[in-house]
Amino acid sequence: MPTDSDLTVLDTPCLLIEQHVLADNIARMQALADQYGVDLRPHIKTHKMPVLAQTQIEAGACGIAVATLDEAETMAAVGIDDIQIARQVIGERNIARLVSLRRRARITCAVDNAENARALSAALARHGLTVGLLIEIDTGLRRCGLTDADDVLTLAQTIRDLPSVQFRGLMTHAGHAYGASSDHELAGIGRAEG
């Protein structure tokens, strides 16, 4: 830990990391995942640091999750090879970036409509590549995702029949939980999401 005199020479803003706290947090999260037999895929949107993402993977994480293509490209550039993009990748330019990214890493991304799944499939098939797709479920945030079970099943069947994409499961983000005003409300949102 820096002394008070060390702190006076630092430019601000700057990032200070207590390495023992960081190492303990990474180890505890991995131990919890291991205890329950689940893969840990930390979302790097908080730290956005390749060195920390690599540390999490070295501790046992199966890969990482990112919020943007920029983050995915940054992580792939340092050799991280299992990346989940926790959103939809839409539009010709972004799909082209995804195709390029797929050449460097295993990629999974979210979809919530058949048109997007077909566009991804067509672009990837032209290059002989595949990605995994997660159907996004709206559990209350009201940002994107499906709410009807029949729509989810129909989209899963559509994905199953498309080349170059593989149905990998479901995804949700109950981001409205951040606005919970009590532990009781937060617990209710968690139960509803499950």
Secondary structure by P-SEA (a helix, b strand, c coil): cccaaaaaaccccbbbbaaaaaaaaaaaaaaaaaaabbbbbbbccccccaaaaaaaaaacccccccccaaaaaaaaaacccbbbcccccccaaaaaaaaaaaaccccccccccaaaaaaaaaaaaaacbbbbbbbbbbccccccccccaaaaaaaaaaaaacccccccbbbbbcccccccccaaaaaaaaaaac
